[in-house]
Amino acid sequence: MNWIGRAAALDVDVEVPAGTKLFLLAGEWFCEPTVRARRDELVIVVAVHQRATSGQVWVKGHVCQHQDPPECGTGSCFEHQVLVSAIRMNLAGQR
């Protein structure tokens, strides 16, 4: 599925286990499909869609006080496009 509607989806070689913490800097994730966020977020991953569009993947996770069950009361409270390069930096221990 093509979430942005401008570029063909490509397979991405990035595996992010559930529970992984990603520290995303402003500009590395999108609050709307074409609008980069202006704040940093610490996201506890629930799932990452393994299809990329323009170097981005959809990340579903928590930014609330994550517990079992999470304080936000939903399966996730963060569902946004994230740059694959930011995920790779986190997984490489560069954050």
Secondary structure as GFF3:
##gff-version 3
##sequence-region A 1 95
A	DSSP	beta_strand	10	11	.	.	.	ID=ss1
A	DSSP	beta_strand	21	24	.	.	.	ID=ss2
A	DSSP	beta_strand	29	32	.	.	.	ID=ss3
A	DSSP	beta_strand	35	36	.	.	.	ID=ss4
A	DSSP	beta_strand	41	48	.	.	.	ID=ss5
A	DSSP	beta_strand	51	52	.	.	.	ID=ss6
A	DSSP	beta_strand	56	62	.	.	.	ID=ss7
A	DSSP	beta_strand	78	83	.	.	.	ID=ss8
A	DSSP	alpha_helix	84	91	.	.	.	ID=ss9
###
